[in-house]
Amino acid sequence: MKKKVVIKIGELTKKHNISLRELSRLSDVRHAALSELSNGKRESISFSHIERIAEALNISDIREIIELVEEE
């Protein structure tokens, strides 16, 4: 089976009870980029974005941000 990397922006905003705009402000990642990631319309994410999101939300385990899943 094929694997797929999933960026869990929607889960993060719900867990931390913040909006995409607030996450954008805290992480200094463009709102449009976060929105595309959240909606599955963006195929890539930069390491610097992952680092900034992790720092903004005080995340120490990258698995809270990204996940590798089996594609159907």
Secondary structure by P-SEA (a helix, b strand, c coil): cbbbbbbaaaaaaaaacccaaaaaaaacccaaaaaaaaacccccccaaaaaaaaaaaccccccccbbbbbcc
